[in-house]
């Protein structure tokens, strides 16, 4: 891939490889969220999608996730703005807002472990869907 392509190639013009390369592997988008019916406010939980590996913070079946998890989303440049709950550190969101990637992002640091070392991933603090019970007991107040 072209060096620092994310600074020159608009999201809508990125190749699939470039687009997929933006993901920092934090796993935050794979957390269950609760939406208030009256206000529309979205509150994240510490409940991970059943396909999320809690140690690596990566999807265990990314290629087939849409078939296995019907409410999994496919993020694109076209629908990016329809997901205001995306983490504030999400590369897709940041670039879509004209902001730079954080220093810990692997495209900047060259190290995929930095997202975890910086405390920006879900590694080690999620619970699986089958163990969770009532999702309302798993709301988190940490900013995503």
C-alpha positions in Angstrom: 0.0 0.0 0.0 1.0 3.6 -0.6 2.8 5.1 2.4 0.4 7.3 4.5 -2.3 6.8 1.9 -5.0 7.8 4.5 -3.7 11.4 4.3 -4.2 11.7 0.6 -6.8 9.3 -0.5 -10.4 10.2 0.3 -12.4 7.5 2.1 -14.8 7.1 -0.8 -11.9 6.5 -3.2 -10.0 3.9 -1.1 -9.5 0.4 -2.3 -10.9 -2.4 -0.2 -7.4 -3.1 1.0 -6.8 0.5 2.0 -10.2 0.7 3.7 -9.8 -2.5 5.7 -6.2 -1.3 6.6 -7.7 1.6 8.6 -9.1 -0.6 11.3 -6.9 -0.4 14.4 -8.3 -3.6 15.9 -9.7 -2.1 19.1 -12.9 -4.2 19.0 -15.0 -1.3 20.4 -17.4 -1.5 17.5 -18.1 -5.2 18.4 -19.6 -4.3 21.8 -23.3 -4.6 22.3 -25.0 -1.2 22.7 -28.4 -0.3 24.2 -30.5 2.4 22.6 -33.0 4.3 24.6 -36.4 4.2 22.8 -37.4 7.7 23.9 -34.2 9.7 23.5 -32.3 7.6 21.0 -29.2 7.7 23.2 -26.8 4.8 22.7 -25.0 3.3 25.7 -22.2 0.8 25.3 -21.9 -2.3 27.3 -19.0 -4.6 28.1 -20.8 -7.4 26.3 -18.8 -8.6 23.3 -20.2 -10.0 20.1 -20.0 -13.8 20.1 -17.4 -13.7 17.4 -15.0 -11.3 19.2 -11.9 -12.9 20.7 -11.6 -11.1 24.0 -7.8 -11.6 24.2 -7.0 -10.3 20.7 -9.9 -7.9 20.3 -10.4 -9.3 16.7 -13.3 -11.0 15.0 -12.8 -14.8 14.9 -14.7 -15.1 11.6 -14.5 -11.6 9.9 -15.1 -13.0 6.4 -18.5 -14.6 7.4 -19.5 -12.3 10.2 -22.5 -10.9 8.4 -24.0 -14.3 7.9 -23.3 -15.5 11.4 -24.3 -12.2 13.2 -27.3 -10.7 11.4 -27.1 -7.3 13.1 -23.3 -6.9 12.4 -22.7 -3.9 10.3 -20.6 -3.4 7.2 -19.1 0.0 7.5 -18.6 1.9 4.3 -17.7 5.4 3.3 -21.3 5.9 2.3 -22.9 4.8 5.5 -20.2 6.0 7.9 -22.2 9.0 9.2 -25.2 6.8 10.1 -23.3 5.3 13.0 -22.7 8.2 15.5 -21.8 5.6 18.2 -18.5 4.7 16.5 -15.7 5.2 19.0 -14.2 8.6 19.1 -10.8 7.0 18.3 -12.1 5.0 15.3 -9.9 5.7 12.2 -12.9 5.8 9.9 -14.7 8.3 12.1 -11.6 10.4 12.6 -10.7 10.6 8.9 -14.4 11.2 8.0 -14.3 14.2 10.4 -11.0 15.4 8.8 -8.9 14.6 11.9 -5.6 12.8 12.1 -5.0 9.3 13.4 -3.7 9.0 16.9 0.0 8.3 17.5 -0.8 4.8 18.8 -2.6 3.8 15.6 -0.6 1.0 14.0 -0.4 2.9 10.7 1.5 5.6 12.6 3.4 3.6 15.2 4.0 0.5 13.0 3.0 -1.7 15.9 -0.5 -3.4 16.1 0.0 -3.9 19.9 0.0 -0.2 20.6 -3.8 0.1 20.5 -3.8 -2.4 23.5 -0.9 -0.8 25.2 -2.5 2.6 25.0 -5.6 1.2 26.7 -7.7 1.9 23.6 -9.0 -1.6 23.0 -11.5 -4.0 24.6 -8.8 -6.5 25.4 -9.4 -8.0 28.8 -12.5 -6.2 29.9 -15.4 -7.7 28.0 -17.8 -10.5 28.8 -19.3 -13.0 26.3 -22.9 -12.9 25.2 -23.7 -16.2 26.8 -22.3 -15.3 30.2 -23.7 -11.7 30.4 -27.3 -12.1 31.4 -29.3 -8.8 31.4 -27.5 -6.3 29.2 -28.7 -3.4 31.3 -26.4 -4.7 34.1 -23.4 -4.3 31.8 -23.6 -0.7 30.7 -20.3 1.1 30.9 -19.5 4.7 31.5 -16.1 4.7 29.8 -15.9 6.8 26.7 -15.5 4.8 23.5 
